[in-house]
Amino acid sequence: MDIAVRSLRYFVAVAEELHFTRAAERLRIAQPALSKSIRRMEREMGVTLFERSRQGVALTDSGRSLLPVARGVVGDLDSWLAGVRRDRDAASRVLRVEYHSGMDAETIEPVIARFAQLRPGWRADLRVGDWHDPAGGVLDGRVHAAFLPLPVPGQESLDAEILRREPRRVALPAEHPLAARATVRLDDLRDERFVALPASSGPLREFWLATAEFGRTPAIGAEVANSEDWLQAVLSGRGVALITESSARVYARPGIVYRPVEGVAPAVRAVVWRRDATDPVLRDFVRACVEAAGARAGRGGLKYS
């Protein structure tokens, strides 16, 4: 019998939360997938690990005895992986950084230039992130830092420096009746279908659906996980979508218009990293981000804080 480390990780989360939905949110996976994985693990092991009832979830005797073993295996593996990654990155002098859609050269290039000044011989390896799990690469150590809009799942385990606050716009097909207006009120969008991020993106999805401002989740016309699908969904009329002012410039396309929206809070973009990180090279990268943001603000750009 072989039990995957991922299964043990899932077991530890449920055992510590004693709640499948909260454990799924912590793991950033769907709750049905988590339940299925735990049942498969119990079946393969031939034991019951959890008692499930209307009152909640409780560990069985077998579950209680497995918990310290599972924590040890998962913790030891995570420590080993972190050490291997640190050694590899130090040897290659590379800092792995994730970014998500809408980051323009005017934002990234000054950061890279300042980081090179602070850490000669080092380079930032930039890669595009996944909307399914926006902060997942940082939280599990695949990358050192990420440029992210906030809020994101797992934010309680992250440190962040806010680099920019900016107005939101709405993306509309060019033939949409609201496209003729110079400005759109949020109430004008109340009955529209929206293009949504994946459900696994949690609070980030809700922010871009303006759920708080609407007081409810608007109708969903399409769910997408990357910028190209997002653009196609808007172009094809499957939904409208909120977007930052700078991202609207990045995604300028024939057939799509972007209009300012009144009545929504500004968007926040930040550089984030794991709260327990102590790498001085990472700290210099964060410093480069903050200094580059401040320099741009001083030239009359968007407001930074």
TORROLO-576990 format. One record per residue (C-alpha): residue number from 1; residue in three letters; x, y, z. Coordinates in steps of 0.5 Angstrom, whole numbers, plus 2048, in hexadecimal, padded with zeros to 3 digits. Layout:
residues N
ATOM resi resn east north  up
ATOM  NUM  ALA    X     Y   Z
...
END
This chain:
residues 305
ATOM resi resn east north  up
ATOM    1  MET  800   800 800
ATOM    2  ASP  803   807 7FE
ATOM    3  ILE  800   80D 801
ATOM    4  ALA  801   813 7FD
ATOM    5  VAL  804   819 801
ATOM    6  ARG  7FF   81E 7FE
ATOM    7  SER  7FA   819 801
ATOM    8  LEU  7FD   81A 808
ATOM    9  ARG  7FD   821 807
ATOM   10  TYR  7F6   821 805
ATOM   11  PHE  7F5   81D 80B
ATOM   12  VAL  7F9   822 810
ATOM   13  ALA  7F5   828 80D
ATOM   14  VAL  7EE   824 80F
ATOM   15  ALA  7F1   822 816
ATOM   16  GLU  7F3   829 818
ATOM   17  GLU  7ED   82C 815
ATOM   18  LEU  7E7   827 817
ATOM   19  HIS  7E3   82A 811
ATOM   20  PHE  7E4   828 80A
ATOM   21  THR  7E2   82E 807
ATOM   22  ARG  7E7   832 80B
ATOM   23  ALA  7EC   82D 80A
ATOM   24  ALA  7EB   82E 802
ATOM   25  GLU  7EB   835 802
ATOM   26  ARG  7F2   834 806
ATOM   27  LEU  7F5   830 801
ATOM   28  ARG  7F1   834 7FB
ATOM   29  ILE  7EE   82E 7F8
ATOM   30  ALA  7E6   82C 7F7
ATOM   31  GLN  7E3   829 7FD
ATOM   32  PRO  7E0   823 7F9
ATOM   33  ALA  7E7   821 7F7
ATOM   34  LEU  7EA   822 7FE
ATOM   35  SER  7E4   81D 801
ATOM   36  LYS  7E5   818 7FB
ATOM   37  SER  7ED   818 7FC
ATOM   38  ILE  7EC   817 804
ATOM   39  ARG  7E7   811 802
ATOM   40  ARG  7EC   80E 7FE
ATOM   41  MET  7F1   80E 803
ATOM   42  GLU  7ED   80B 808
ATOM   43  ARG  7EB   806 803
ATOM   44  GLU  7F2   804 801
ATOM   45  MET  7F5   804 808
ATOM   46  GLY  7EF   800 80B
ATOM   47  VAL  7ED   805 810
ATOM   48  THR  7E8   80A 812
ATOM   49  LEU  7EC   811 814
ATOM   50  PHE  7E6   815 815
ATOM   51  GLU  7DF   815 818
ATOM   52  ARG  7DA   819 814
ATOM   53  SER  7D4   81B 817
ATOM   54  ARG  7CF   820 817
ATOM   55  GLN  7D2   823 81D
ATOM   56  GLY  7D9   824 819
ATOM   57  VAL  7DF   820 818
ATOM   58  ALA  7E4   81C 81D
ATOM   59  LEU  7EA   818 81D
ATOM   60  THR  7E9   811 81E
ATOM   61  ASP  7EF   80D 822
ATOM   62  SER  7F2   80B 81C
ATOM   63  GLY  7F2   813 819
ATOM   64  ARG  7F5   815 820
ATOM   65  SER  7FB   810 820
ATOM   66  LEU  7FC   812 818
ATOM   67  LEU  7FC   819 819
ATOM   68  PRO  803   81A 81C
ATOM   69  VAL  806   815 817
ATOM   70  ALA  803   819 811
ATOM   71  ARG  805   820 814
ATOM   72  GLY  80C   81D 815
ATOM   73  VAL  80C   81B 80E
ATOM   74  VAL  809   821 80B
ATOM   75  GLY  80E   825 80F
ATOM   76  ASP  814   822 80D
ATOM   77  LEU  813   822 806
ATOM   78  ASP  811   829 806
ATOM   79  SER  817   82B 809
ATOM   80  TRP  81B   826 805
ATOM   81  LEU  818   82A 7FF
ATOM   82  ALA  819   831 801
ATOM   83  GLY  821   82F 803
ATOM   84  VAL  822   82C 7FC
ATOM   85  ARG  81E   832 7F8
ATOM   86  ARG  822   837 7FD
ATOM   87  ASP  829   834 7FB
ATOM   88  ARG  827   833 7F3
ATOM   89  ASP  825   83B 7F3
ATOM   90  ALA  82B   83D 7F7
ATOM   91  ALA  82F   839 7F2
ATOM   92  SER  82C   83C 7EC
ATOM   93  ARG  82B   843 7EF
ATOM   94  VAL  824   843 7ED
ATOM   95  LEU  81E   846 7F0
ATOM   96  ARG  817   842 7EE
ATOM   97  VAL  812   848 7ED
ATOM   98  GLU  80A   846 7EB
ATOM   99  TYR  806   84C 7E8
ATOM  100  HIS  7FF   84C 7E5
ATOM  101  SER  7FB   84F 7DF
ATOM  102  GLY  7FC   856 7DE
ATOM  103  MET  803   858 7E0
ATOM  104  ASP  806   85C 7DB
ATOM  105  ALA  80D   85E 7DA
ATOM  106  GLU  80D   864 7DD
ATOM  107  THR  80B   861 7E4
ATOM  108  ILE  810   85B 7E3
ATOM  109  GLU  816   85E 7E0
ATOM  110  PRO  818   863 7E5
ATOM  111  VAL  817   85E 7EA
ATOM  112  ILE  81C   859 7E7
ATOM  113  ALA  821   85F 7E5
ATOM  114  ARG  821   861 7ED
ATOM  115  PHE  822   859 7EF
ATOM  116  ALA  828   859 7EB
ATOM  117  GLN  82B   85F 7EE
ATOM  118  LEU  82A   85C 7F5
ATOM  119  ARG  82C   855 7F3
ATOM  120  PRO  831   855 7EE
ATOM  121  GLY  831   84E 7EB
ATOM  122  TRP  82A   84C 7ED
ATOM  123  ARG  824   84C 7E8
ATOM  124  ALA  81D   84C 7E9
ATOM  125  ASP  81A   846 7E5
ATOM  126  LEU  813   848 7E3
ATOM  127  ARG  80D   843 7E2
ATOM  128  VAL  806   844 7E1
ATOM  129  GLY  801   841 7E6
ATOM  130  ASP  7FB   83E 7E6
ATOM  131  TRP  7F4   841 7E8
ATOM  132  HIS  7F2   83A 7EB
ATOM  133  ASP  7F6   83B 7F1
ATOM  134  PRO  7F9   842 7F1
ATOM  135  ALA  7FE   842 7F7
ATOM  136  GLY  7FF   83A 7F7
ATOM  137  GLY  806   83B 7F3
ATOM  138  VAL  808   83F 7F9
ATOM  139  LEU  805   83B 7FF
ATOM  140  ASP  808   835 7FD
ATOM  141  GLY  80F   837 7FB
ATOM  142  ARG  80F   837 7F3
ATOM  143  VAL  810   83E 7F3
ATOM  144  HIS  813   843 7F8
ATOM  145  ALA  80F   849 7F6
ATOM  146  ALA  809   84B 7F2
ATOM  147  PHE  805   851 7EF
ATOM  148  LEU  7FE   850 7F1
ATOM  149  PRO  7F8   854 7F2
ATOM  150  LEU  7F5   853 7F8
ATOM  151  PRO  7F1   850 7FC
ATOM  152  VAL  7F3   849 7FB
ATOM  153  PRO  7F2   842 7FE
ATOM  154  GLY  7F8   841 803
ATOM  155  GLN  7F9   848 804
ATOM  156  GLU  7F9   847 80C
ATOM  157  SER  800   843 80B
ATOM  158  LEU  803   849 806
ATOM  159  ASP  806   84F 807
ATOM  160  ALA  805   855 802
ATOM  161  GLU  807   85B 800
ATOM  162  ILE  802   85F 7FC
ATOM  163  LEU  805   862 7F6
ATOM  164  ARG  7FF   865 7F2
ATOM  165  ARG  7F8   867 7F3
ATOM  166  GLU  7F4   869 7ED
ATOM  167  PRO  7ED   86A 7EA
ATOM  168  ARG  7E9   864 7E7
ATOM  169  ARG  7E6   864 7E1
ATOM  170  VAL  7E1   85F 7DD
ATOM  171  ALA  7E2   85C 7D7
ATOM  172  LEU  7DD   85B 7D2
ATOM  173  PRO  7DC   859 7CB
ATOM  174  ALA  7DC   85F 7C6
ATOM  175  GLU  7D5   85E 7C4
ATOM  176  HIS  7D2   85E 7CB
ATOM  177  PRO  7CD   863 7CD
ATOM  178  LEU  7D1   866 7D3
ATOM  179  ALA  7D8   867 7CE
ATOM  180  ALA  7D5   86D 7CB
ATOM  181  ARG  7D5   870 7D2
ATOM  182  ALA  7DC   874 7D5
ATOM  183  THR  7DB   871 7DC
ATOM  184  VAL  7D6   86B 7DF
ATOM  185  ARG  7D3   86B 7E5
ATOM  186  LEU  7D4   865 7E9
ATOM  187  ASP  7CC   864 7EA
ATOM  188  ASP  7CC   864 7E2
ATOM  189  LEU  7CF   85D 7E2
ATOM  190  ARG  7CB   85A 7E8
ATOM  191  ASP  7C7   856 7E3
ATOM  192  GLU  7CD   854 7DE
ATOM  193  ARG  7D0   84D 7DE
ATOM  194  PHE  7D8   84E 7E0
ATOM  195  VAL  7DE   84A 7DE
ATOM  196  ALA  7E0   847 7E4
ATOM  197  LEU  7E7   844 7E7
ATOM  198  PRO  7E7   83D 7E9
ATOM  199  ALA  7E3   83B 7F0
ATOM  200  SER  7EA   839 7F3
ATOM  201  SER  7EC   840 7F3
ATOM  202  GLY  7E7   842 7F8
ATOM  203  PRO  7E8   849 7FB
ATOM  204  LEU  7EB   84B 7F4
ATOM  205  ARG  7E6   849 7F0
ATOM  206  GLU  7E1   84C 7F5
ATOM  207  PHE  7E4   853 7F4
ATOM  208  TRP  7E4   853 7ED
ATOM  209  LEU  7DD   851 7ED
ATOM  210  ALA  7DC   857 7F1
ATOM  211  THR  7D8   853 7F6
ATOM  212  ALA  7D9   857 7FC
ATOM  213  GLU  7D6   85D 7F8
ATOM  214  PHE  7D0   85A 7F5
ATOM  215  GLY  7CE   856 7FB
ATOM  216  ARG  7CE   850 7F7
ATOM  217  THR  7D2   84C 7F2
ATOM  218  PRO  7D0   84E 7EB
ATOM  219  ALA  7CE   849 7E6
ATOM  220  ILE  7D4   845 7E3
ATOM  221  GLY  7D4   845 7DB
ATOM  222  ALA  7DB   841 7DB
ATOM  223  GLU  7E0   83F 7E0
ATOM  224  VAL  7E8   83F 7DD
ATOM  225  ALA  7EF   83E 7E0
ATOM  226  ASN  7F3   842 7DB
ATOM  227  SER  7F3   849 7D8
ATOM  228  GLU  7F2   846 7D1
ATOM  229  ASP  7EC   842 7D3
ATOM  230  TRP  7EA   849 7D6
ATOM  231  LEU  7EA   84D 7D0
ATOM  232  GLN  7E6   848 7CC
ATOM  233  ALA  7E1   848 7D1
ATOM  234  VAL  7E0   84F 7D1
ATOM  235  LEU  7E1   850 7C9
ATOM  236  SER  7DB   84A 7C8
ATOM  237  GLY  7D6   84E 7CC
ATOM  238  ARG  7D6   848 7D2
ATOM  239  GLY  7D7   84D 7D7
ATOM  240  VAL  7DA   854 7D9
ATOM  241  ALA  7E0   854 7DE
ATOM  242  LEU  7E3   859 7E3
ATOM  243  ILE  7EB   85B 7E2
ATOM  244  THR  7F0   860 7E4
ATOM  245  GLU  7F2   866 7E0
ATOM  246  SER  7F9   864 7DF
ATOM  247  SER  7F6   85D 7DD
ATOM  248  ALA  7F2   860 7D8
ATOM  249  ARG  7F8   863 7D4
ATOM  250  VAL  7FB   85C 7D4
ATOM  251  TYR  7F5   859 7D1
ATOM  252  ALA  7F3   85E 7CC
ATOM  253  ARG  7F0   85A 7C7
ATOM  254  PRO  7EB   85C 7C1
ATOM  255  GLY  7E4   85A 7C3
ATOM  256  ILE  7E5   85B 7CA
ATOM  257  VAL  7E4   862 7CD
ATOM  258  TYR  7E6   864 7D5
ATOM  259  ARG  7E2   869 7D8
ATOM  260  PRO  7E3   86C 7DF
ATOM  261  VAL  7DE   869 7E5
ATOM  262  GLU  7DB   86E 7EA
ATOM  263  GLY  7D9   86A 7F1
ATOM  264  VAL  7DF   865 7F1
ATOM  265  ALA  7E5   865 7F6
ATOM  266  PRO  7EB   866 7F3
ATOM  267  ALA  7F0   860 7F1
ATOM  268  VAL  7F6   85E 7F5
ATOM  269  ARG  7FC   85B 7F2
ATOM  270  ALA  802   859 7F7
ATOM  271  VAL  808   855 7F7
ATOM  272  VAL  807   84F 7FC
ATOM  273  TRP  80C   84A 7FF
ATOM  274  ARG  80B   844 805
ATOM  275  ARG  80A   847 80C
ATOM  276  ASP  810   842 80E
ATOM  277  ALA  815   844 809
ATOM  278  THR  81C   847 80B
ATOM  279  ASP  820   847 805
ATOM  280  PRO  823   84E 804
ATOM  281  VAL  823   84D 7FD
ATOM  282  LEU  81C   84D 7FD
ATOM  283  ARG  81C   853 801
ATOM  284  ASP  820   857 7FC
ATOM  285  PHE  81B   855 7F7
ATOM  286  VAL  815   858 7FB
ATOM  287  ARG  819   85E 7FC
ATOM  288  ALA  81A   85F 7F5
ATOM  289  CYS  813   85E 7F4
ATOM  290  VAL  811   863 7F9
ATOM  291  GLU  817   868 7F6
ATOM  292  ALA  815   867 7EF
ATOM  293  ALA  80D   868 7F1
ATOM  294  GLY  80F   86F 7F5
ATOM  295  ALA  813   871 7EF
ATOM  296  ARG  80E   870 7EA
ATOM  297  ALA  809   874 7EF
ATOM  298  GLY  80E   87A 7EF
ATOM  299  ARG  80E   87A 7E8
ATOM  300  GLY  806   87C 7E8
ATOM  301  GLY  804   874 7E7
ATOM  302  LEU  7FF   871 7EB
ATOM  303  LYS  7FE   872 7F3
ATOM  304  TYR  802   86D 7F7
ATOM  305  SER  803   86B 7FE
END
